[in-house]
Amino acid sequence: MRTLFIHGGIDGDELTGSVNVPIYQTSTYRQTSLGVMKGYEYSRTGNPTRHALEVLITELEKGTDGFAFASGMAAITAVLSLFQSGDRVIISNNVYGGTFRVLDKIFQQFGLAYTIVDTSDLKEVETAISDQVKAIFIESPANPLMTITDIRAVSALAKQKGILTIVDNTFMTPYLQRPLELGADIVVHSATKYLGGHSDLIAGLAVTNDKTLSDRLSFIQNATGGILQPFDSWLLIRGIKTLSVRMDRHVENAGYLAEFLKQHPAVDAVYYPGLADTPGYEIHRQQSDGPGAMISFVLNEAYDTETFFSSLEVAALAESLGGVESLVCHPATMTHASIPEEIRKKVGIVDALIRYSPGIEAKEDLIRDLGRALERSKR
Ligand SMILES: *Cc1c(COP(=O)(O)O)cnc(C)c1O
């Protein structure tokens, strides 16, 4: 895996020996005679830099074909475009807010319905499957309570019912979890997060291991046009090269922070798949190569959430996650604001919930920063 991040895909450039894939900043390609091309005709359809990234993510996710999009939401939109009016998809009850929003506000207009289910409970998933249901869309661990869904079991159930399993693998990356190997049909990523890794790019990826699906996705990518640009494709390839070292440090920092938060009087609950008392801990261990680095925690009522956020000096209050710098956010008003309040409350996205994405800074500095902000936020 570690070598593949650096040498996977199209490793460098054959023409010049350049160790990096060139940025083919072009929209079109000269035809030597009518209809005779050197593999590319127009950059919405295909571009060599984007192609190098698409081959790379395909190898990393152990699929057969990969597709790069202008954002995670563009990738998810392309995947949801596989379905038709009258179809229904099952989604996890704490799916990424944008995924819920695009289904609720866009796809529903075209007759694609959705059912919200606690996908960590296989019985609930099974009960929700009707003739209309064509796919199950899951995240594991799911944002922001790090709920674990058994990807193998859901995929097996879906296969048995003849429906697709789609996994948003943004939190884990292929370094820690490869859903296609667990039986899923499509993996999607917001590559904006760990894969890019430097908070300097918006990108999305989709990978499948099924020829019919990849033909459809390729058609949708070209027809709807939400492609990733050559420079951003290159930037993402660059980010992926260092994924393993970054991720190792993210996970190490997260482990320290989770233990620190767990024993702190300001904290009522810590959600982190690396803690042995996490529901689904064993399932997560069996389907992944590590706990990842996303942590959420609930502040005790004696502490003020707003003061906490404004007291942090190292971690930045910001949307997003997975960058080299620590980022902290307030799910109820930020990432999950588009989820209706009653669903938010039901699944535990309370106002005192804080999500922390540890960067790769020195863990001592992160703990000092966190400890100071917790002290200052005491009412
Ligand atoms: C950020 C995110 C998305 C959306 O990706 P964008 O690149 O912001 O469009 C989808 N899923 C998850 C889990 C995310 O964190």
The ligand as a Gaussian input file, in Angstrom:
#p B3LYP/6-31G(d) Opt

LIG

0 1
 C      -16.794000      16.675000       2.796000
 C      -17.521000      15.422000       2.617000
 C      -18.301000      15.186000       1.472000
 C      -18.479000      16.234000       0.388000
 O      -17.312000      16.458000      -0.314000
 P      -16.910000      17.879000      -0.993000
 O      -15.557000      17.616000      -1.516000
 O      -16.967000      18.907000       0.084000
 O      -17.927000      18.138000      -2.046000
 C      -18.921000      13.965000       1.352000
 N      -18.804000      13.012000       2.300000
 C      -18.079000      13.214000       3.420000
 C      -17.989000      12.130000       4.438000
 C      -17.419000      14.413000       3.617000
 O      -16.724000      14.610000       4.751000

